[in-house]
């Protein structure tokens, strides 16, 4: 049985932990608002750019002159999974839910005889995936030193993906991230980015434009050659912002639960301490009374 001193130390340790989790909850709450605003502001631009490119792509779909980023390689044997996670833990199931989605996708592709390559953005994704897919991980990009996410960070990641595609390293690329919905709800999402799957398909591009015919200057192929790499960077940037908001929301919720659990542990430990202390005092009194009666 633990001594009273050990119990006091345990209670003090739990209280210190509770202070830390409470502080982390407050920090996450302060960061969440800014991250949520940034993620919500990026959505309309990314969605509208996706639609515009979908309309333009509809007029060149199937042509030999279509950009390679749009048409793809024509195969699907080699798949690149771009898994975006956080650099730090203590955020509940945020990282593991993204990794689980990517892991299930990798296993399904490998079961079909496909070759899988993984590009990790974030240390936590690498730490979890290397246990089963260490040979498939070709590169890890860490953003540990980045305090505020900017477009240039996503642009570097997109450039690396394009470099791998131009080198013939893969046929299809899929982006994995967590879409922010609320503090208690983040949705793991898989989005194919090469070749892109647009919100507006080629078949209904004319309906989206109201049936009007448009002429482009320069030609559609030239516009797409310039905008497709930029759209890739925009989609990566959106994923990073969604991840940032989801991470803070998940951490805020996890630290709130941890603070509540610490409070419950303190209550139980204090109750046990008081009962043990009372039992020891009662035992000492009995011994004193018994000794006095013996005299």
MARRO-760415 format. One record per residue (C-alpha): residue in three letters; x, y, z. Coordinates in nm, 4 decimals. Example, Ala and Ser with C-alpha at 12.3 -4.5 7.8 and 13.67 -1.06 7.14 Angstrom:
% MARRO-760415
{r "ALA", {1.2300, -0.4500, 0.7800}}
{r "SER", {1.3670, -0.1060, 0.7140}}
% end
This chain:
% MARRO-760415
{r "UNK", {0.0000, 0.0000, 0.0000}}
{r "UNK", {0.1314, 0.3450, -0.0907}}
{r "UNK", {0.2357, 0.5724, 0.1930}}
{r "UNK", {0.0741, 0.9095, 0.2596}}
{r "UNK", {0.3805, 1.0838, 0.1193}}
{r "UNK", {0.3541, 0.8870, -0.2069}}
{r "UNK", {-0.0142, 0.9771, -0.2298}}
{r "UNK", {0.0595, 1.3461, -0.1744}}
{r "UNK", {0.3259, 1.3340, -0.4445}}
{r "UNK", {0.0840, 1.1620, -0.6815}}
{r "UNK", {-0.1846, 1.4245, -0.6208}}
{r "UNK", {0.0659, 1.7067, -0.6714}}
{r "UNK", {0.1880, 1.5457, -0.9939}}
{r "UNK", {-0.1671, 1.5107, -1.1257}}
{r "UNK", {-0.2413, 1.8750, -1.0411}}
{r "UNK", {0.0716, 1.9837, -1.2304}}
{r "UNK", {-0.0383, 1.7786, -1.5295}}
{r "UNK", {-0.3837, 1.9363, -1.5094}}
{r "UNK", {-0.2289, 2.2824, -1.5229}}
{r "UNK", {-0.0306, 2.1866, -1.8337}}
{r "UNK", {-0.3321, 2.0409, -2.0157}}
{r "UNK", {-0.5408, 2.3462, -1.9235}}
{r "UNK", {-0.2711, 2.5779, -2.0578}}
{r "UNK", {-0.2453, 2.3758, -2.3802}}
{r "UNK", {-0.6222, 2.3926, -2.4191}}
{r "UNK", {-0.6175, 2.7707, -2.3874}}
{r "UNK", {-0.3293, 2.8034, -2.6354}}
{r "UNK", {-0.5079, 2.5774, -2.8853}}
{r "UNK", {-0.8274, 2.7825, -2.8426}}
{r "UNK", {-0.6396, 3.1045, -2.9179}}
{r "UNK", {-0.4772, 2.9550, -3.2285}}
{r "UNK", {-0.7943, 2.7875, -3.3494}}
{r "UNK", {-0.9780, 3.1058, -3.4408}}
{r "UNK", {-0.7030, 3.2329, -3.6687}}
{r "UNK", {-0.6509, 2.8902, -3.8263}}
{r "UNK", {-1.0254, 2.8476, -3.8822}}
{r "UNK", {-1.0558, 3.1882, -4.0501}}
{r "UNK", {-0.7608, 3.1078, -4.2793}}
{r "UNK", {-0.9053, 2.7675, -4.3749}}
{r "UNK", {-1.2525, 2.9061, -4.4462}}
{r "UNK", {-1.1067, 3.1935, -4.6486}}
{r "UNK", {-0.9093, 2.9516, -4.8681}}
{r "UNK", {-1.2072, 2.7342, -4.9576}}
{r "UNK", {-1.3911, 2.9686, -5.2019}}
{r "UNK", {-1.0748, 3.0484, -5.3990}}
{r "UNK", {-0.9725, 2.6828, -5.4269}}
{r "UNK", {-1.3246, 2.5743, -5.5241}}
{r "UNK", {-1.3730, 2.8485, -5.7855}}
{r "UNK", {-1.0300, 2.7889, -5.9364}}
{r "UNK", {-1.1134, 2.4204, -5.9560}}
{r "UNK", {-1.4378, 2.4984, -6.1385}}
{r "UNK", {-1.2762, 2.7420, -6.3824}}
{r "UNK", {-1.0042, 2.4925, -6.4700}}
{r "UNK", {-1.2681, 2.2235, -6.5050}}
{r "UNK", {-1.4521, 2.4361, -6.7609}}
{r "UNK", {-1.1358, 2.5064, -6.9586}}
{r "UNK", {-1.0206, 2.1448, -6.9352}}
{r "UNK", {-1.3524, 2.0293, -7.0774}}
{r "UNK", {-1.2661, 2.1817, -7.4148}}
{r "UNK", {-0.9277, 2.0065, -7.4452}}
{r "UNK", {-1.0122, 1.6741, -7.2817}}
{r "UNK", {-0.9046, 1.3850, -7.5006}}
{r "UNK", {-0.6836, 1.5967, -7.7270}}
{r "UNK", {-0.3217, 1.4997, -7.7880}}
{r "UNK", {-0.2185, 1.8579, -7.7098}}
{r "UNK", {-0.3654, 1.8436, -7.3577}}
{r "UNK", {-0.1064, 1.9149, -7.0845}}
{r "UNK", {0.0424, 1.6089, -6.9198}}
{r "UNK", {-0.0687, 1.7268, -6.5744}}
{r "UNK", {-0.4283, 1.7203, -6.7003}}
{r "UNK", {-0.4239, 1.4050, -6.9089}}
{r "UNK", {-0.1955, 1.2019, -6.6841}}
{r "UNK", {0.0246, 0.9219, -6.8085}}
{r "UNK", {-0.2637, 0.7053, -6.9169}}
{r "UNK", {-0.1832, 0.4413, -6.6566}}
{r "UNK", {-0.2477, 0.3819, -6.2874}}
{r "UNK", {0.0188, 0.1278, -6.1952}}
{r "UNK", {0.2275, 0.3583, -5.9735}}
{r "UNK", {0.0365, 0.5571, -5.7109}}
{r "UNK", {0.1762, 0.8417, -5.5008}}
{r "UNK", {0.0071, 0.9091, -5.1662}}
{r "UNK", {0.0780, 1.2557, -5.0261}}
{r "UNK", {-0.0063, 1.2250, -4.6558}}
{r "UNK", {-0.0332, 1.5571, -4.4688}}
{r "UNK", {-0.0249, 1.5357, -4.0900}}
{r "UNK", {0.0917, 1.7477, -3.7964}}
{r "UNK", {0.4415, 1.7913, -3.6600}}
{r "UNK", {0.3293, 1.7388, -3.2996}}
{r "UNK", {0.1011, 1.5048, -3.1120}}
{r "UNK", {-0.1358, 1.5543, -2.8176}}
{r "UNK", {-0.4232, 1.6266, -3.0557}}
{r "UNK", {-0.6444, 1.3233, -3.0121}}
{r "UNK", {-0.7108, 1.1064, -3.3152}}
{r "UNK", {-0.6276, 1.3804, -3.5661}}
{r "UNK", {-0.3058, 1.2262, -3.7007}}
{r "UNK", {-0.4119, 0.8632, -3.6687}}
{r "UNK", {-0.7375, 0.9190, -3.8618}}
{r "UNK", {-0.5494, 1.0616, -4.1624}}
{r "UNK", {-0.2883, 0.7851, -4.1445}}
{r "UNK", {-0.5623, 0.5215, -4.1185}}
{r "UNK", {-0.7285, 0.6493, -4.4359}}
{r "UNK", {-0.3960, 0.6525, -4.6219}}
{r "UNK", {-0.3024, 0.3090, -4.4852}}
{r "UNK", {-0.6316, 0.1560, -4.6003}}
{r "UNK", {-0.5842, 0.3110, -4.9450}}
{r "UNK", {-0.2274, 0.1800, -4.9689}}
{r "UNK", {-0.3308, -0.1716, -4.8677}}
{r "UNK", {-0.6184, -0.1727, -5.1186}}
{r "UNK", {-0.3869, -0.0599, -5.3993}}
{r "UNK", {-0.1182, -0.3127, -5.3098}}
{r "UNK", {-0.3824, -0.5859, -5.3016}}
{r "UNK", {-0.4653, -0.4911, -5.6616}}
{r "UNK", {-0.1003, -0.5291, -5.7606}}
{r "UNK", {-0.0271, -0.1561, -5.7781}}
{r "UNK", {0.3007, 0.0019, -5.6735}}
{r "UNK", {0.2597, 0.2510, -5.3894}}
{r "UNK", {0.4887, 0.5414, -5.3047}}
{r "UNK", {0.4334, 0.7691, -5.0066}}
{r "UNK", {0.5343, 1.1325, -4.9603}}
{r "UNK", {0.4896, 1.2397, -4.5978}}
{r "UNK", {0.4253, 1.6037, -4.5097}}
{r "UNK", {0.4597, 1.6205, -4.1329}}
{r "UNK", {0.6631, 1.4120, -3.8881}}
{r "UNK", {0.3712, 1.2345, -3.7198}}
{r "UNK", {0.2552, 1.0758, -4.0430}}
{r "UNK", {0.6039, 0.9436, -4.1090}}
{r "UNK", {0.6363, 0.8063, -3.7547}}
{r "UNK", {0.3181, 0.6015, -3.7945}}
{r "UNK", {0.3518, 0.4922, -4.1561}}
{r "UNK", {0.7141, 0.3787, -4.1367}}
{r "UNK", {0.6128, 0.0830, -3.9182}}
{r "UNK", {0.4342, -0.0832, -4.2100}}
{r "UNK", {0.5414, 0.1097, -4.5199}}
{r "UNK", {0.9010, 0.2125, -4.4577}}
{r "UNK", {1.0107, 0.0897, -4.8016}}
{r "UNK", {0.7285, 0.2802, -4.9722}}
{r "UNK", {0.8140, 0.6175, -4.8137}}
{r "UNK", {1.0256, 0.8066, -5.0660}}
{r "UNK", {1.0523, 1.1426, -4.8880}}
{r "UNK", {0.9450, 1.3331, -4.5781}}
{r "UNK", {0.8838, 1.7092, -4.5735}}
{r "UNK", {0.8804, 1.8639, -4.2266}}
{r "UNK", {0.7257, 2.2016, -4.1418}}
{r "UNK", {0.8350, 2.2009, -3.7789}}
{r "UNK", {0.9994, 2.5427, -3.7935}}
{r "UNK", {0.7050, 2.7102, -3.9706}}
{r "UNK", {0.5065, 2.9342, -3.7367}}
{r "UNK", {0.2599, 3.0712, -3.9935}}
{r "UNK", {0.1679, 2.8737, -4.3030}}
{r "UNK", {0.2109, 3.0678, -4.6254}}
{r "UNK", {0.1521, 2.9890, -4.9908}}
{r "UNK", {0.5237, 2.9524, -5.0557}}
{r "UNK", {0.5362, 2.6470, -4.8285}}
{r "UNK", {0.2644, 2.4744, -5.0299}}
{r "UNK", {0.4282, 2.5866, -5.3537}}
{r "UNK", {0.7516, 2.4064, -5.2636}}
{r "UNK", {0.5602, 2.0875, -5.1899}}
{r "UNK", {0.3686, 2.1180, -5.5184}}
{r "UNK", {0.6919, 2.1756, -5.7095}}
{r "UNK", {0.8373, 1.8601, -5.5607}}
{r "UNK", {0.5287, 1.6620, -5.6645}}
{r "UNK", {0.5510, 1.8004, -6.0194}}
{r "UNK", {0.9216, 1.7145, -6.0335}}
{r "UNK", {0.8456, 1.3551, -5.9397}}
{r "UNK", {0.5656, 1.3410, -6.1978}}
{r "UNK", {0.7855, 1.4830, -6.4750}}
{r "UNK", {1.0506, 1.2256, -6.3861}}
{r "UNK", {0.7957, 0.9478, -6.4355}}
{r "UNK", {0.7995, 0.8446, -6.0688}}
{r "UNK", {0.4206, 0.7893, -6.0515}}
{r "UNK", {0.0998, 0.7878, -6.2547}}
{r "UNK", {-0.1620, 0.9090, -6.0049}}
{r "UNK", {-0.1206, 1.1281, -5.6959}}
{r "UNK", {-0.3703, 1.1453, -5.4102}}
{r "UNK", {-0.3641, 1.4041, -5.1322}}
{r "UNK", {-0.4670, 1.3050, -4.7784}}
{r "UNK", {-0.5643, 1.5621, -4.5164}}
{r "UNK", {-0.8332, 1.6400, -4.2584}}
{r "UNK", {-1.1094, 1.8836, -4.3520}}
{r "UNK", {-1.2152, 2.1083, -4.0655}}
{r "UNK", {-1.5852, 2.0969, -3.9807}}
{r "UNK", {-1.6000, 2.1943, -3.6137}}
{r "UNK", {-1.3997, 2.1722, -3.2925}}
{r "UNK", {-1.5250, 1.8184, -3.2315}}
{r "UNK", {-1.5482, 1.7059, -3.5936}}
{r "UNK", {-1.2695, 1.6767, -3.8497}}
{r "UNK", {-1.3217, 1.4743, -4.1668}}
{r "UNK", {-1.0293, 1.2722, -4.3118}}
{r "UNK", {-1.0286, 1.3413, -4.6848}}
{r "UNK", {-0.8606, 1.1900, -4.9916}}
{r "UNK", {-0.8378, 1.4103, -5.3023}}
{r "UNK", {-0.6848, 1.3066, -5.6341}}
{r "UNK", {-0.4632, 1.5895, -5.7574}}
{r "UNK", {-0.2783, 1.4325, -6.0545}}
{r "UNK", {-0.4506, 1.3968, -6.2897}}
{r "UNK", {-0.6956, 1.6369, -6.1263}}
{r "UNK", {-1.0590, 1.5451, -6.0760}}
{r "UNK", {-1.2472, 1.8718, -6.1164}}
{r "UNK", {-1.5772, 1.9623, -5.9543}}
{r "UNK", {-1.7121, 2.0469, -6.3003}}
{r "UNK", {-1.6631, 1.7558, -6.5343}}
{r "UNK", {-1.5970, 1.8008, -6.9018}}
{r "UNK", {-1.9410, 1.6724, -6.9931}}
{r "UNK", {-2.1330, 1.9458, -6.8132}}
{r "UNK", {-1.8863, 2.2323, -6.8656}}
{r "UNK", {-2.1138, 2.3969, -7.1208}}
{r "UNK", {-2.4120, 2.3730, -6.8863}}
{r "UNK", {-2.2113, 2.5434, -6.6112}}
{r "UNK", {-2.1291, 2.8268, -6.8522}}
{r "UNK", {-2.4908, 2.8651, -6.9498}}
{r "UNK", {-2.4412, 2.7090, -7.2928}}
{r "UNK", {-2.2262, 3.0000, -7.4158}}
{r "UNK", {-1.9193, 2.9515, -7.6367}}
{r "UNK", {-1.5958, 3.1140, -7.5248}}
{r "UNK", {-1.2735, 3.1926, -7.7052}}
{r "UNK", {-0.9557, 3.1980, -7.5020}}
{r "UNK", {-0.6479, 3.4095, -7.5492}}
{r "UNK", {-0.3979, 3.2482, -7.5312}}
{r "UNK", {-0.5129, 2.9003, -7.6237}}
{r "UNK", {-0.6623, 2.6650, -7.3681}}
{r "UNK", {-0.3503, 2.4460, -7.3654}}
{r "UNK", {-0.1293, 2.7448, -7.2789}}
{r "UNK", {-0.3650, 2.8579, -7.0017}}
{r "UNK", {-0.3777, 2.5098, -6.8517}}
{r "UNK", {-0.0002, 2.4652, -6.8717}}
{r "UNK", {0.0382, 2.7743, -6.6545}}
{r "UNK", {-0.2580, 2.7293, -6.4209}}
{r "UNK", {-0.2447, 2.3555, -6.3501}}
{r "UNK", {0.0787, 2.3732, -6.1433}}
{r "UNK", {-0.0611, 2.6763, -5.9612}}
{r "UNK", {-0.3885, 2.4946, -5.8945}}
{r "UNK", {-0.1885, 2.2044, -5.7530}}
{r "UNK", {-0.0153, 2.4448, -5.5126}}
{r "UNK", {-0.3522, 2.5983, -5.4220}}
{r "UNK", {-0.5006, 2.2590, -5.3392}}
{r "UNK", {-0.1968, 2.1679, -5.1270}}
{r "UNK", {-0.2164, 2.5047, -4.9500}}
{r "UNK", {-0.5839, 2.4512, -4.8796}}
{r "UNK", {-0.5077, 2.1051, -4.7375}}
{r "UNK", {-0.2387, 2.2493, -4.5090}}
{r "UNK", {-0.4741, 2.5200, -4.3823}}
{r "UNK", {-0.7538, 2.2694, -4.3260}}
{r "UNK", {-0.5063, 2.0522, -4.1370}}
{r "UNK", {-0.3904, 2.3444, -3.9221}}
{r "UNK", {-0.7466, 2.4271, -3.8164}}
{r "UNK", {-0.8329, 2.0597, -3.7618}}
{r "UNK", {-0.5197, 2.0070, -3.5529}}
{r "UNK", {-0.5970, 2.2965, -3.3190}}
{r "UNK", {-0.9599, 2.1926, -3.2881}}
{r "UNK", {-0.8625, 1.8340, -3.2092}}
{r "UNK", {-0.5970, 1.9472, -2.9605}}
{r "UNK", {-0.8416, 2.1811, -2.7886}}
{r "UNK", {-1.0940, 1.8990, -2.7508}}
{r "UNK", {-0.8311, 1.6466, -2.6400}}
{r "UNK", {-0.6797, 1.8795, -2.3799}}
{r "UNK", {-1.0252, 1.9666, -2.2470}}
{r "UNK", {-1.0950, 1.5959, -2.1962}}
{r "UNK", {-0.7526, 1.5496, -2.0369}}
{r "UNK", {-0.8173, 1.8370, -1.7960}}
{r "UNK", {-1.1507, 1.6883, -1.6960}}
{r "UNK", {-0.9959, 1.3440, -1.6479}}
{r "UNK", {-0.7167, 1.4932, -1.4353}}
{r "UNK", {-0.9768, 1.6637, -1.2161}}
{r "UNK", {-1.1577, 1.3332, -1.1693}}
{r "UNK", {-0.8297, 1.1583, -1.0839}}
{r "UNK", {-0.7458, 1.4291, -0.8282}}
{r "UNK", {-1.0875, 1.3844, -0.6673}}
{r "UNK", {-1.0442, 1.0059, -0.6395}}
{r "UNK", {-0.6840, 1.0310, -0.5192}}
{r "UNK", {-0.7797, 1.2881, -0.2554}}
{r "UNK", {-1.0634, 1.0660, -0.1350}}
{r "UNK", {-0.8280, 0.7666, -0.1032}}
{r "UNK", {-0.5685, 0.9850, 0.0723}}
{r "UNK", {-0.8226, 1.1124, 0.3267}}
{r "UNK", {-0.9550, 0.7641, 0.3952}}
{r "UNK", {-0.6041, 0.6240, 0.4403}}
{r "UNK", {-0.5055, 0.9132, 0.6657}}
{r "UNK", {-0.8208, 0.8688, 0.8742}}
{r "UNK", {-0.7567, 0.4949, 0.9066}}
{r "UNK", {-0.3995, 0.5588, 1.0221}}
{r "UNK", {-0.5140, 0.8135, 1.2800}}
{r "UNK", {-0.7821, 0.5741, 1.4076}}
{r "UNK", {-0.5249, 0.2954, 1.4322}}
{r "UNK", {-0.2856, 0.5165, 1.6308}}
{r "UNK", {-0.5653, 0.6200, 1.8685}}
{r "UNK", {-0.6595, 0.2556, 1.9267}}
{r "UNK", {-0.2987, 0.1725, 2.0009}}
{r "UNK", {-0.2711, 0.4625, 2.2493}}
{r "UNK", {-0.5968, 0.3660, 2.4238}}
{r "UNK", {-0.4963, -0.0003, 2.4362}}
{r "UNK", {-0.1597, 0.0906, 2.5844}}
{r "UNK", {-0.3206, 0.3147, 2.8491}}
{r "UNK", {-0.5649, 0.0404, 2.9506}}
{r "UNK", {-0.2805, -0.2090, 2.9797}}
{r "UNK", {-0.1143, 0.0134, 3.2393}}
% end
